[in-house]
Amino acid sequence: MRSSVYIKGTAGERALIDAGPEFRLQAVRAGLERLDGIFLTHSHADHLHGLDDVRSLSRDNPIPVYGNGKTIAEMEERFSYAFGTKWGAQMGGGKPRLAPVIVDGPVKLGNLTFTPVPVKHGVLDILGWEVEECGEAGKSFLYLTDTSAIPSASMELLQGLRRRRVVIIGGLRERPHETHFCFKEALDASLGLGAEKVYLTHICHSHSHAEIEEFCAVFRESRGIRNTEFHPAQDELEITI
């Protein structure tokens, strides 16, 4: 299924990064009953087009949706029926209740802090998210999907934050691609980010899970890396930070 992350904070916070076309199936499977916030990386269909299915989770209160200006604008246009008179749509039932927020810095959600990390997706400016739990030194993870380059300012930002337990980074395939890191580029980019574990995500169907595990093992051995593990992600993967 398409790549996204469901986050459960120890104080009960519930958040989502991206809502792809299978969101409803993923939510039912995970027993998801509440969302306190949705954090978008960008507005491509495979990261956004499940957004309508948060309607059952937003009956009592609108759900804040965070993203950069371009992503929020495209979300509002694509789901114009959910945003009332601004787009000439009628109000009424059968719609998700969403509260768009254009981010310009870290977002607090209970004890969780979501720090937006600008990265490149080809020529597009999109966001990764660093997620940290307040008061839990080193209990953080970084999510960078659909990335083809990490600007120097973002690299400085990431290196200035606390050491993180996990990096989840997009690695599309073994061959290079114009708008995505390939496996080697993704693993290379992760080396300076201080992670104990690195997971490749947003993987195409050209490789089996076992083949990617082997690629990661060879990469680790060839670099003489001992303190970081590398693995492909998979559907229903659960990680405790």
N, C-alpha and C positions, 0 to 999 in steps of 0.2 A: 504494500500500500504506500501512498505518498507520505513524505517525511513530515513529521511534526513531533512535538514534545508536550506531554502532560506533566505538570509539576505539582507536587504535593508538599507544602511546607510543614514543618513540625508543629507550627501553631495553628494549623488547619487551613492555611492559604491554598487556593486552587487556581492554577493559571495554565494557559495554553500558549505555545508558540506555533503559529500558523494553523490554518484549518483547511486542509486539502479536500478533494472531492469525496474521499471515504470517511470524512470526519464522523458522520452519524454512526457508521459501522464500528469505527474505532471507539467512539464514546460509549456505545452500548456494551461492547466487549469489555471495556475497562470499568464499567459501572460508574461512569461519570455522572454526578448529580448536581454539581454546582461549579460555576466559574466566577472568579473574582476579577479576572482581567485576561485579555487576549493581546498577545504581542506579535506583531507581524514583521516578517523580514522583508517582504516585497509583495507585489500584487499579481504575480503570475498565477494562472489558474490552478496549478498544482499546489499552491500554498494558500489560496483564498476561497476557492469555490465551494467549500463546505460551510461557509459562514452562515448561510441561511438556517442551518440545522442547530444553531444555538438558541433558536426561538423558545424551546421548552425550558431552557436554563435561564431565560431572561424575563420570565413572566412577572416576577415580583420587583425586579430592579434592572435597569439597563446595565449592560456589561461594558466597561470601558475597553476600547480598542486602541492600542498604541502603535504608532508607526511614523515614518518620516512623511513630509508633506506630500510627495508624489504618491506614495502608497495610500494614504488616507483619501486623497482626492479621487484616485481611481476606484477605491472601494466604494465611496459614496456614489460615484457615477454608475458603477456596475450593479450596485444594490440600491438603486435610487428609490425603489418602492418602499424601502425601510426608513427613509429619512424625511417623510412628511412633505410639507408644502415647499420646502427648499427645492425639491425636484418636481413639483407639481403632482405629487402622489397623495392619495387619500390616506387618512389615518384609519386604523382599524386592526382587527385581529389577523392572525396568520402571518405575522412578521416578527423577525428578531428585533429586540430592543437594544440598540447599540449606541454608545457614547464615544464618538471619535476623539482622539487626543493626538495632536502632532507633538512629538517629543523633541526636546532640545537638551536633555540631560537625563540623569538617573531617575527612575520611577520607583517609589516605595509602595509595596503591597504587603501590608502587615509587617512581618519581620524580614521579608524578602526585598532585595534591591535588584532591579533590572537596569543594567547599564547598556545603553545603545552603543554599538560599535560599527561605525561606517566602514563598509567594504565595497569592493567592485564586483559586479556580476556582468562581465563584458564591459560595455560602456555605461551600464546602469549603476546608480548609487543606491545601494540597499543597506540593510542593517543586520548585523549579528547581535546577539544578546549575551552579556555576562550576567549570571544570576548568582547572588550571594545571600546567605542567611546571616542576619545581624547577630553579632556576638559569637559567631562560630568561625574562628580563624581557620582559613583554608578550606571551609566548606562552601565551595563554589564550583560552577561549571560554565563553560563557554560553548555557545552554539553558533556555528558559522556554516550555514548551508548556502549552496549556489554561489560560492565565492571563487573568483578568478584572480584576485589580488587583494592584499591587505595593505592599505596606504601606510606610509611611515608614521603619520600622526596616530593612527589607530594602533599600530604596533607599540608605540611609546605608551599609549594609554593602557594597553593590556599588560605590558611589562611593569607598569607602575601599580597595578592592582595586586592584591594578595595572590600567593600561590594557589592555583586551582587544582582540584582533584581530577577533573575530567574535562577533556576537549572533545566536542562532537563537531566534525568538520566534513563538509561536502567533498567527496572524491568520486567523480562520475564513472570513470573507467580507467584502464591502463593506458590507452592512447590519449594524447593531448586533445584538448577541446578548446574552442574559442572563448567560451563564457563560463567554464567550470574548471576547477582544479582537476587534474587527473590524480591517480592514486599517489604517485611519487611527489607531485607538487603539494598535495594536501598534507602528506606526512612530513615533508620538508618544512612546510609552514608551521606545523604544530610543534616543532622542536624547540623553538624559542619561547614557548608559552607556558612552560612550567607545569605540565600535567603529569599525573601518575598514570592515567589511562587515556588513550586516544581512540575514538571510534569514527570510522568512515561512514558517512550517511549519504543519502540522495544518490544511490548507486544504480546504474543502468543494468540491463539484463544480459550483458555480454559475458558475465563471469559468475561462477557458482560461489557460494559462501566459502566452501573449502579452498577454492583457488585464491580468494582474496585473503583468507587466513594465511595461506602459504606466502603470498606476496608480502604481507605484513611481517611475517616471521623472518623472511629473507632480508627485508629492509632493516629490521632491528639488529640482526646478526651482522650484516655488512657494515653497519655504522658503529658496532660495538656498544650499543645502548643497553644499559642494565636496569635503569630506574624508571623506565616508561614502557608500558605495554601498548600494543597496537592491534586493533581488531576491526572487522566490519560490523556495523550495527545490523539489527534485524527487527522485524515486526514483533511487538510485544516485549521488547527488551526492557528490563527494569534495572535501574541503577540507583543504588543508595549512596548519597554523598556524605 
